[in-house]
Amino acid sequence: MSQGIVPLRRRGQEQAALNRVEVAAVKLLVSGQATSLQAARAEVILADLRAQRDQMTAVLADMRNREPIGDPRLDEANANLITAINSGLIQVGLFIARAQAFLAETAKPVPNLPESPR
């Protein structure tokens, strides 16, 4: 199960994560896999969210397949972890839905604005 644990970022690593998103987004844009930098960023973030959801789903399956330990405190802690993972999966699902809606909006053509009189 320890392979499914996502480590917390240390101070300063937030910037590195942002840089990673930017680099991946530029690659998508340059390769023609995205219509704009904004859409490319959303695609990268969406892929990250899906990967996190997959990791959480694997951890949840592992937790559910475990037999009760017999120690009421540990069994309660495991039950609480399962509940927390379920809540996290719901939140990640909502973020994915928002990202997909955002991508759908960025795919819509921008209407031509009327020219202003001179």
Helices and strands as residue ranges (DSSP letters): G 2-4, H 13-30, H 37-65, H 72-107
